[in-house]
Amino acid sequence: METEKRTSRCILKNNKKMNNGIKRIGKGLFAIFVMKVVLVCGVLVFQACQTDSNSDLNYETSEEIKNNFLDALKITSNNLSSVPISPIPSKLPTENGAIVKRDGDTTNTGSNVETQTFCLMHYDASSTSQAVDDIVNSINSVGDLMNARTQHGVTTQFDLTYNPSDTTDTGNNQDPNSFDPNDCLSIFELPVQPVIDAMIPAIVEAKNYFYSKGFSDNEITEILDGEEEYNLVPLVTALIAQEDITNSNVSIDYMHLFGFSVYAQDSESVSGRMYDCLMRSLGVTALQEAMQQGLKSTAGKRALKKAIRKIAAKTLSWIGAAWAVFEFVSCMFF
């Protein structure tokens, strides 16, 4: 009997010790679990903070690049406004279409200065009391021409083939960019080098935009695919507008790419205004494909090359690109 009691007491003691051990193990495992949870939460919080920090940094960098580019566009536009324009004396039609020289006309024709000609084709007679001679005589720079377009509804056409020294040239050639001088109220020529110089600030910041995206000089050259560097300016303008549209969730109709309609629901936003001004100045719409694929991806670069070709077909020359910049800045900021 006594033996049974001792055995029972031993069993109870052992069970108690076992229970205590299990409790200690359970507490230890729970403590380890809690520590792991705390550690994981700490890591997640740290990563979240780091991500937010990187996002803020990327956003600030992106905003700085965009603002630098837009500022460069303003500088380029301001430089362009002072580029001189000269009438061509041997190709100035009178009201009856006869080509005559007007007193006081000056020209760079015959010099070593590279120029490009354009035709002043029409003006809105109902919007002004000025005679056409007064309007023509008031145009001495690109800025004057832009003012004439705003105030008097002046329309122009550039010609890449017209030769002012060829008195037999009637403009009736096969190039679609040519004009017939007899259809012009006046013909002017614009020096190319000052236009190139004026475009440099915008080109530099356009390259900086691509550098900020991780592009090298070789990759930028690859995107240009043989086209002139000035084509980067309208391309970057379109890309920045696309980024703003994406970031602000503005709804865009992507039915057509380059040269057709674009619609921004939020027309009062900076993004919507940029798109509206792009359409007015060049007809460039969203580069959705390049942005979706990633600019540095193979598909993205292919889309950028396609965009450059479209832009080059629109601008045709330094003058055309500069004109697009001038019109964009005038629309966007004034």
Secondary structure as GFF3:
##gff-version 3
##sequence-region A 1 334
A	DSSP	alpha_helix	2	81	.	.	.	ID=ss1
A	DSSP	beta_strand	86	87	.	.	.	ID=ss2
A	DSSP	three_ten_helix	89	91	.	.	.	ID=ss3
A	DSSP	beta_strand	92	93	.	.	.	ID=ss4
A	DSSP	beta_strand	99	100	.	.	.	ID=ss5
A	DSSP	beta_strand	115	122	.	.	.	ID=ss6
A	DSSP	three_ten_helix	125	127	.	.	.	ID=ss7
A	DSSP	alpha_helix	132	137	.	.	.	ID=ss8
A	DSSP	alpha_helix	142	152	.	.	.	ID=ss9
A	DSSP	beta_strand	155	159	.	.	.	ID=ss10
A	DSSP	three_ten_helix	181	183	.	.	.	ID=ss11
A	DSSP	beta_strand	186	191	.	.	.	ID=ss12
A	DSSP	alpha_helix	192	212	.	.	.	ID=ss13
A	DSSP	alpha_helix	217	224	.	.	.	ID=ss14
A	DSSP	three_ten_helix	229	231	.	.	.	ID=ss15
A	DSSP	alpha_helix	232	248	.	.	.	ID=ss16
A	DSSP	alpha_helix	270	281	.	.	.	ID=ss17
A	DSSP	alpha_helix	288	293	.	.	.	ID=ss18
A	DSSP	alpha_helix	298	315	.	.	.	ID=ss19
A	DSSP	alpha_helix	318	333	.	.	.	ID=ss20
###
